[in-house]
Amino acid sequence: MIFSNHFGIGFMPAGKDPYSNDYSVIFTTACQVSSAFIFAMAACLVSAPYSVCCWAVVACMIISRVVTFSVFLMAVLRGRYYKSFYQSSVMYWGWWPTWLLVFGLAGVFLGATTGSWLWSTALGPFYELQKLQKYRDINPEAVPGERIVDAGLVDFTPFVEMDRAKGGCFMNAGNTYCVAPIVNGGEVKYGLAGVPQTGSYDYFAVGINCCSCPNRDFQCGEWQNPLANSGIRSLDTKSRPYYQLALDDWQASYGKSAKHPMFFDWVQNAEFKWKEMYAKAISKCFMALAAAVSCAMILGFLLDKLLQTLGQWDYVSARVPLAPAPGLEVMTEVLLPKMFYRYMQEQTEIAAMPVSAEWKAQRGEDQKEDNELAGQYGATNFQGQSVTNNLIRSATGMSSAY
C-alpha cells in the first residue's frame, strides 16, 4: 500500500518549506560556474607558469563535478532507483549535480574562448610589439626596410603619406587584401621619377576589405585623418602571404621594386594605439568577469526556481532519499551531504518504528505474486526492506484479528 499509493512517511525536517529559495545552493552554483569561467579565461591570458596553475585549478573543479555526478549515478544504479516509482526523487537529488557539471563545462568553454579572443586581438599583439623596437623620424626615401627589420612602432618624417590612388590588391575566399605605398609627398610617380634613394619601395600600409580591386581608393587604417603619420607593424601572420601577393600586383602594375617590404597599420600615434591595446584588453577582461559573475548568479536563481516549480507540479520530489552505493558512503557524505543526511534521517526514523506480528503470505505459499509486485516498485531492493516487511506483518495481523 505504501509503494502503490506513494504515501510519504514524513522525512522532511519540521518547519522546512520545500518550495523556498535554497540560497546556499544558489551561491554555490554562482561561485563554481563563475570560477570555472574566470580561471579558464585567466589561463589563456597569463604567462606559462601561472597559466599551468590556472588550468590545474580548472581541472580540479571539473574532476570534482564529474566525481560527484558519478557517485550519484552509482547510487542510482546500485540501488536500482531507475524504476518509475523513483523517477521524481532521482530528478530531485540529481538536479544540482547534473546542472553544476553541465554549466561548469560551459563556463570553462566560454572562459577559454573569451581569453583566447582577448589574447589574439589585444594582449598578444601588445606583448609582441613590446619585444620590437620603436623608431622615430623615419624617411622612406633614405632608410631602407632592411635597416629596421625589428621595427614595431614607426613614426615617419613630416610630409610622408600614403598614395591611396596607386595601391595593389589581391582577392581570396571573399576577402580583398589591400596595400598602399608610404612615400614622401604621398605620391608614387611613374617611371624613374621619384624613386627612393634606396632604389626600393619598402613601406606599405595594409588592410582587409577596405579597397576595391583594382585598388584605386585605399581606405584602410586612419586614412581620413590628415594627422596620421605613424605605422604599427602588422602582426597578422595569416594575412601576410596575401599582402605579399597584393604587393606583387602593385609591382607588376606600376613597374616598381620592393626589396625588403614592411607592412604597417596606418595610424596617427603608434605608441598611443599600442598602449590602448592593453587598456582595452583590461577593460574587456573586467567586463567579462562582471558578466560571468552576474550570469552565474542569475543562473543559480533560475535553476532553483525551476526546481521549485517542478516540485509544485510533482515532477520532482525529495520523497525518497537515495541510499549511497556500497563502499561510497564517505564520498557520498562529502560530495552529496544533503542527500546523505536525509537518507540517514530516514533510516533513523524507520529504525524507531514499532514492529510486531509476523507477516503471512496472502497469495499462495510461493509468494510469486508478492515478489512481482514488490519488484515492480523496487521494494525488493529497498534499504529498509525488513522494516517494511514488519509493517506489512503488523497490518496483516491486525486485519486477521478483526
C-alpha positions in Angstrom: 0.0 0.0 0.0 2.8 2.4 0.8 4.6 1.8 -2.5 1.4 1.7 -4.7 -0.1 4.9 -3.3 3.2 6.9 -3.0 2.5 7.7 0.6 5.3 9.6 2.2 6.3 8.8 5.8 7.2 12.5 6.5 11.0 12.6 6.5 11.1 16.3 5.6 12.6 18.3 8.6 9.9 20.0 10.6 9.3 23.6 9.5 11.2 23.2 6.2 9.4 24.7 3.2 10.3 22.6 0.1 9.5 25.4 -2.2 11.6 28.2 -0.7 14.9 29.5 -2.2 17.9 27.5 -1.3 20.4 30.3 -1.1 23.4 28.1 -0.2 23.0 26.1 -3.4 22.4 29.2 -5.4 25.6 30.9 -4.3 27.5 27.6 -4.7 26.3 27.5 -8.3 27.3 31.1 -8.9 30.7 30.6 -7.3 31.6 27.4 -9.2 30.3 28.4 -12.6 31.9 31.9 -12.4 35.1 30.5 -11.0 35.3 28.0 -13.9 34.9 30.9 -16.4 37.4 33.1 -14.6 40.2 30.6 -14.2 39.8 29.3 -17.8 40.0 32.9 -19.1 43.0 33.7 -16.9 44.8 30.6 -18.2 44.7 32.0 -21.7 45.9 35.4 -20.7 48.8 34.9 -18.2 52.3 33.6 -18.8 53.3 29.9 -18.7 53.8 29.1 -15.0 50.6 30.9 -13.9 48.7 29.5 -16.9 49.5 26.0 -15.8 48.3 26.7 -12.2 45.1 28.1 -13.6 44.5 25.1 -15.8 45.2 22.9 -12.7 42.5 24.7 -10.7 40.1 24.3 -13.7 40.9 20.6 -13.9 40.3 20.1 -10.2 36.9 21.8 -10.4 35.7 19.8 -13.3 37.0 16.5 -11.8 35.2 17.2 -8.6 32.0 17.8 -10.5 32.5 14.6 -12.6 33.2 12.6 -9.4 30.1 14.0 -7.7 27.9 13.1 -10.6 29.5 9.6 -10.8 28.8 9.0 -7.1 25.2 10.0 -7.6 24.9 7.8 -10.7 26.4 4.8 -8.9 23.8 5.3 -6.1 21.0 5.2 -8.7 22.4 2.1 -10.5 23.3 0.1 -7.4 20.1 0.9 -5.7 18.0 0.4 -8.8 16.4 3.7 -8.4 15.8 4.0 -12.1 12.4 2.4 -11.7 9.4 4.6 -12.4 8.4 5.0 -8.8 11.7 6.7 -8.0 11.8 9.0 -11.1 10.8 12.1 -9.3 13.2 11.5 -6.4 16.1 10.8 -8.8 15.4 14.1 -10.6 15.3 15.9 -7.4 18.6 14.6 -6.0 20.3 14.7 -9.3 19.2 18.2 -10.2 22.2 20.1 -8.8 25.0 17.5 -9.5 23.9 17.4 -13.2 23.5 21.1 -13.8 26.7 22.0 -12.0 28.6 19.6 -14.2 26.9 20.9 -17.4 27.3 24.6 -16.6 30.8 24.1 -15.2 31.9 22.7 -18.5 30.1 25.5 -20.3 31.9 28.1 -18.1 35.3 26.6 -18.9 34.5 26.6 -22.6 33.2 30.2 -22.6 36.1 31.4 -20.4 38.7 29.8 -22.7 37.0 31.2 -25.8 36.9 34.7 -24.3 40.5 34.5 -23.1 41.8 33.3 -26.5 39.9 36.1 -28.2 41.3 38.8 -25.9 44.8 37.4 -26.3 44.6 37.2 -30.1 43.1 40.6 -30.6 44.7 42.7 -27.9 47.1 41.3 -25.3 49.0 39.1 -27.7 49.8 41.9 -30.2 50.6 44.2 -27.3 53.3 41.9 -25.9 54.6 41.0 -29.3 55.1 44.7 -30.2 56.7 45.2 -26.8 59.5 42.9 -28.0 60.1 45.0 -31.1 61.7 48.5 -31.4 60.3 51.9 -31.9 61.8 54.2 -34.5 61.2 57.9 -34.9 61.6 60.3 -37.9 62.0 57.5 -40.5 62.3 58.8 -44.1 61.1 56.1 -46.5 63.2 57.7 -49.2 66.5 57.4 -47.3 66.0 54.5 -44.9 65.7 51.0 -46.5 63.5 48.5 -44.8 66.4 46.1 -44.1 67.8 48.7 -41.6 64.7 48.5 -39.3 63.6 44.9 -39.7 62.9 44.8 -35.9 60.6 47.8 -36.1 57.3 47.5 -34.2 56.3 51.2 -34.0 57.4 53.7 -36.6 56.9 57.5 -36.7 57.7 58.9 -40.1 59.1 62.3 -41.0 56.7 65.2 -41.9 55.0 65.1 -45.3 55.2 61.3 -45.5 51.8 59.9 -46.6 50.1 57.0 -48.3 49.4 57.1 -52.1 45.8 55.9 -51.8 45.3 56.1 -55.6 48.1 53.7 -56.5 47.7 50.6 -54.5 47.7 46.9 -55.0 45.1 44.2 -54.1 44.5 40.5 -54.1 41.2 38.7 -53.6 40.9 35.3 -51.8 37.9 33.5 -50.3 35.7 36.6 -50.5 38.3 38.9 -48.8 40.2 41.7 -50.5 43.7 42.3 -49.3 44.9 45.8 -49.9 48.3 47.5 -49.9 49.3 51.1 -50.5 52.8 52.6 -50.6 54.0 55.0 -47.9 56.2 57.7 -49.6 57.3 61.3 -49.3 54.7 63.6 -50.6 52.1 60.9 -50.7 52.5 60.1 -54.4 54.2 57.4 -56.4 55.4 58.9 -59.7 55.6 56.9 -63.0 58.8 55.8 -64.5 62.1 56.6 -62.7 60.9 59.9 -61.3 60.6 59.9 -57.5 62.4 56.6 -57.0 63.7 56.5 -53.4 67.5 56.8 -52.9 67.5 53.2 -51.8 66.0 52.1 -55.1 63.2 50.3 -53.4 59.7 51.0 -52.0 59.8 49.2 -48.7 57.0 50.7 -46.6 53.3 49.8 -47.2 50.0 50.4 -45.4 47.8 47.3 -45.4 44.2 46.3 -44.6 41.5 43.8 -45.4 38.2 44.6 -47.3 38.9 48.4 -47.3 39.6 48.8 -51.1 38.2 47.7 -54.4 40.2 45.7 -56.9 42.0 47.2 -58.8 43.0 49.3 -55.9 42.4 53.0 -56.7 40.9 54.2 -53.4 42.7 52.7 -50.4 40.6 53.2 -47.3 42.4 51.2 -44.6 43.5 52.4 -41.1 43.1 56.1 -40.3 43.0 57.1 -44.0 40.7 60.0 -43.3 42.9 61.5 -40.6 45.2 64.2 -42.0 47.4 64.0 -38.9 48.1 60.3 -39.3 51.9 59.9 -39.8 52.8 56.6 -38.0 52.6 52.9 -38.6 52.1 49.8 -36.3 53.8 46.7 -37.6 51.2 44.3 -38.9 51.4 41.0 -36.9 48.6 39.3 -38.9 50.7 36.3 -39.9 47.7 34.6 -41.6 47.2 37.5 -43.9 50.8 38.3 -44.6 51.1 35.9 -47.7 48.1 37.6 -49.2 49.6 41.0 -48.6 52.7 39.8 -50.4 50.5 38.8 -53.4 48.8 42.2 -53.3 52.3 43.7 -53.3 53.3 41.6 -56.3 50.2 43.0 -58.1 51.3 46.5 -57.2 54.9 46.0 -58.5 53.6 44.5 -61.8 51.0 47.3 -62.2 53.5 50.2 -61.7 56.8 48.7 -62.6 58.3 49.3 -59.1 60.6 47.3 -56.9 60.1 46.3 -53.2 63.2 44.5 -52.0 62.5 44.5 -48.2 58.8 45.3 -47.8 57.3 46.0 -44.4 53.6 46.2 -43.7 52.0 48.6 -41.3 48.6 49.7 -40.0 48.4 53.4 -40.7 47.6 55.5 -37.5 48.1 58.9 -36.1 50.1 58.0 -33.0 51.6 54.5 -33.0 52.7 54.5 -29.4 49.3 55.7 -28.1 47.5 53.0 -30.2 49.9 50.4 -28.8 49.2 51.3 -25.2 45.5 51.5 -26.0 45.5 47.8 -26.9 46.4 46.9 -23.3 43.9 49.3 -21.8 41.1 47.9 -23.9 42.1 44.4 -23.1 42.0 45.0 -19.4 38.6 46.8 -19.6 37.1 44.0 -21.6 38.6 41.5 -19.2 36.8 43.2 -16.2 33.6 43.4 -18.2 33.8 39.7 -18.9 34.4 39.0 -15.2 31.4 41.1 -14.1 29.2 39.5 -16.8 30.3 36.0 -15.7 29.5 36.5 -12.0 26.2 38.2 -12.8 25.1 35.5 -15.3 26.2 32.7 -12.9 24.1 34.3 -10.1 21.1 34.6 -12.3 21.6 31.1 -13.5 21.6 29.8 -9.9 18.3 31.6 -9.1 16.7 30.4 -12.3 17.6 26.7 -11.7 16.4 26.9 -8.1 13.1 28.5 -9.2 12.6 25.9 -11.9 13.2 23.1 -9.3 10.6 24.7 -7.1 8.1 24.9 -10.0 8.7 21.2 -10.9 8.3 20.3 -7.2 4.9 22.1 -7.1 3.8 20.2 -10.2 5.0 17.0 -8.5 7.5 16.2 -11.3 10.3 16.2 -8.7 10.2 15.2 -5.1 12.5 14.6 -2.1 10.2 11.8 -1.0 12.8 9.0 -1.3 16.4 9.9 -0.3 18.7 7.7 -2.3 20.9 5.3 -0.4 24.7 5.6 -1.1 26.3 3.0 -3.2 28.1 0.3 -1.2 31.7 1.4 -0.4 31.0 5.0 -1.4 29.3 6.1 1.9 32.1 8.5 2.8 32.3 10.1 -0.6 28.5 10.5 -0.7 28.6 12.2 2.7 31.3 14.6 1.4 30.0 15.3 -2.1 26.3 14.9 -1.6 25.8 15.9 2.1 22.1 16.8 1.9 21.1 13.5 0.2 23.2 11.6 2.7 21.8 13.4 5.7 18.2 12.8 4.5 19.0 9.1 4.0 20.4 8.7 7.5 17.5 10.6 8.9 15.1 8.3 7.2 17.0 5.2 8.5 16.8 6.6 12.0 13.1 7.2 11.8 12.5 3.8 10.3 14.5 2.1 13.0 12.4 3.9 15.6 9.1 2.5 14.2 7.4 -0.2 16.3 7.3 -3.7 14.9 5.0 -6.6 16.0 3.2 -9.5 14.4 4.7 -11.8 11.9 3.8 -11.5 8.2 2.0 -14.3 6.4 1.7 -14.7 2.7 -1.8 -14.0 1.4 -1.4 -15.0 -2.3 0.0 -18.5 -2.0 2.9 -20.2 -0.4 5.4 -19.4 -3.3 4.7 -15.7 -2.8 5.4 -15.2 -6.6 2.7 -12.6 -6.9 4.0 -10.7 -3.9 7.6 -10.7 -5.2 6.5 -9.4 -8.6 4.5 -6.6 -7.0 7.4 -5.7 -4.8 9.9 -5.8 -7.7 7.7 -3.6 -9.7 8.0 -0.8 -7.2 11.6 -1.6 -6.1 10.6 -2.9 -2.7 13.0 -5.9 -3.1 15.9 -3.5 -3.2 14.7 -1.0 -0.7 17.2 -0.4 2.0 14.6 -0.7 4.7 13.0 -4.0 3.3 13.0 -5.8 6.6 11.3 -2.9 8.3 8.7 -2.7 5.5 8.0 -6.4 5.9 7.5 -5.9 9.6 5.0 -3.1 8.8 3.1 -5.5 6.5 3.2 -8.3 9.1 1.8 -5.9 11.7 -1.0 -4.8 9.4 -1.8 -8.4 8.4 -2.0 -9.4 12.0 -4.4 -6.6 12.8 -6.7 -7.5 9.9 -6.8 -11.2 10.9 -7.6 -10.2 14.4 -10.6 -8.3 13.2 
